Amino acid sequence: MRQEAADLVVETADTERVAAVAVRAGVAVRELFVRRSGLEDAFLAATAAAVRHRAELP
């Protein structure tokens, strides 16, 4: 779970469980959806470690 601006991002596809937890906690939810990643997102995630490694070289 992480917060992005005014959004709360929960990394699970189980929207029913997220909604149930929010209701029990008394949290108002205005929008709840599953974010789908595309091919570009998958590539960036797969190569992120290599990019970080290169940035650390002298």
N, C-alpha and C positions, 0 to 999 in steps of 0.2 A: 504494500500500500504506500502511495506517495501522493503529495499534493502538488498540483500544477495550477498556478494562479488561483482561480476560484473553484477549480475542479479537484475532486478527490479521485485518484486512479487506483482501482483495486484490480490486481492482476489475477483474475479468474474469469471463466466464462459462465459461472453459475450465478446468473442475475437474480434468480429466485432467492437464493441464500443471502445474497447481499441485501436485497430488499427486506427480507425477514430480520436480519441483524439490525438494519437501520431502524425498522419499526420498533423493535425491542429496546433500542437505545434512545428512542425519541427523536431521531434525526429525520428532518424533512428532506425527501429526495424529490428534486424537480425533474430530473432526467436520468435514465439508467439505460445503458446500451453496451453492446459488445463491440469493441473496436477491432476491426480486421486489419491485419498487416498485409501489405502487398509484397511483391518480389523485391522492390527496392529496399523496403524496411528489413527484409530478411537478409539481404546482401550486406547492408550497413551493420546490422547486428553481428553477422558472421565475421566481418573484417574489422570490427571496432578494436579488438585486442592488438592487431597488427599495427593499426594507426597509432594507438597509444604508445606502443613499443617504439616505433620510429620517432615519435615526438620526444622521447626521453634520451635518445642518443646524443652524445656531445657534438 
